[in-house]
Amino acid sequence: MPMKKPRKRKNQTGGVRRPAAQKAILIYHDMAVYENFERCARRIFEVVKNAQRRMPGKPRHLLLRVQGHRNAAGGFDHDALEIIQNFTLKYLLPYLTQVTTPFHTIENNRRQRDDLPDELRIEYPADDAGFWYDVDLLPLRPRETTASDRRTAPSLKAISQYLDMEDNCLVCWRKPAERAHVVPLSLGGSMDVRNFALLCADHHKQAPDIADAEAFWAWVDYAEIRDSGSKWEEASADIKEWVREHGGRTEMQDRSEEEFLAAVRFELQYLYGWSDADFDATSWDLLHEYHQVLDAATGKHFGVEKKVATHAWAYHIAKRRIARKHGTGSPLSADHPWTGVWPVP
């Protein structure tokens, strides 16, 4: 009796059974409103590089989301577009198998590369004057560059919808949160929803009162890392144990008794990257410039005369202005204060 040719087995959808595709590494990053281009790019780069190092050859899928970062027309602002279009799709895609952005999902039509450079170098066009402000020109510009004629503050709901998050503190995730001006009205800020953050009462009192939106958001980013343990204080014991096993903190470090100048030094060191040499190089010129910056581009909030975040920023801007006068610094140089990730102890 002739042998019948065996049928090809079919899966539940009726197609011919094929070898299972290799599982991919999913890399997720939500570009927070307090991340500018540099901070976001460096963080994504480090995660992709770590995935390449630990599991070379395994397909990598990047899922990118964006919080806030809207322009006056409601579209994405400069930083978000640079991350999506230039950094993710033009620079990173060769080292990934797939990228999903708020616009679309893109497949790498070539073989995924495993030779991502060891270091990410960010350079700027010499004529890109519209992106960075000049520290010699005070007051500094806010992030939202289109003036708003709103006369009342937006609601907590409107701000949380803009930030694409719940109405809790950006730093410690606690509720209730308060509306915090990024740039105070007295320093040229507006009632535009993009000029607001959500902070708890404690972090609202700590936030800098400065005419510099990018520095404000950099401080929020720094404080979120510095006070990361506060997010887990109300978590269950097993979750706390898991966090500690993975190197995280589960309680907030108390700095309430820290002496004012010591607290300013800490912030200059871990937010702005000052070294011992920078502290040793203080001079009368620096103090003079520092007071000029304080007078021209800072304010007072909650009646707080000495706010660590405000004074640390003023010292750093004073240092940069002196460097510019002596021809040793520029607004596009490596000494820009908001390009790193801070190893806060």
Beta strands, then each sheet from edge to edge (+ up, - down):
strand 1: 25-31
strand 2: 60-66
strand 3: 98-100
strand 4: 105-107
strand 5: 178-181
strand 6: 196-199
sheet 1: 1+ 2+ 3+ 4-
sheet 2: 5+ 6-
end
